[in-house]
């Protein structure tokens, strides 16, 4: 599992992020405070406080997970 902070500062960021996450078969969670949601759920993401950085947890150690983590660099703040 890999975890780091990202920032989704606009509605377009959230839409692009969800489209990216849904291309992969493994589980990805977003955590903000005590709340954890499925990163593939746009409604779940909008229930989080997006004004602060949120923690992403990638539940895979595959090569695809490494490619996914690289693609997320645009959201790392």
N, C-alpha and C positions, 0 to 999 in steps of 0.2 A: 504494500500500500504506500502511496505517496500522497503527501498533503502540503499545500502552500496557500498563500493568500492571493485572491484576485479581486478586481473591482469591476462591477457592471454598472456603469454610471448613466446609461441611457436605455430607453426601450429598445432601440436598434441593437445595442450591445447584448441585451438579454435574448432577443430573437436569434441573432447570429450564434450566440453561445449555445442555445438549445439545439439549433440545427446541427452544430458541430458535435455536440455530445451524442445526439441520436444516431450518428454514423457508426458508433462503436457499441459492441455487445456487452461490455463489462459494466459493472455498477459504478456510478459516480454520485457522490453526495455533496451538498453544500451545507455548511454550518455557520450560523450567526448566533452568538451567545449560546443559549441552551436549545435552540431550534435547529433541527436537521431536516433537510428536504431532499428529495430525489432531484438531481440536476437535470433530468430529462423532462421535468414537469415545469412548464412555464408558469402555471398558476402557483405552484409551490415556491418558485423563485420570487415571484412578486409578493409573496407573503412575508419575505425576509426584509430586514432593514438594509436597503441597498445604498444608504448614504455612507456606510462604513465598509471597509474591506471585509470580504467573507472568505471562509476557509473552504477549499475544495479538497475532497478526499477521493483519490482514484483507487478503486479496489481491484487492482490487477498489476501483475509484474511482467506482462507480455511485451513484445516489441511494439504492438499496437498502442499500448499504454504509454510507452516512451514517445511515440509519434504524436499521440494526443497531448501529452504534456508540453511538447515543443510547440504545437499549434496554439496552446493556451498562453504563450508568452506575451501576446498582444494585450491580454487582460491582467497581467501581473503588474502590480503598482508598488 
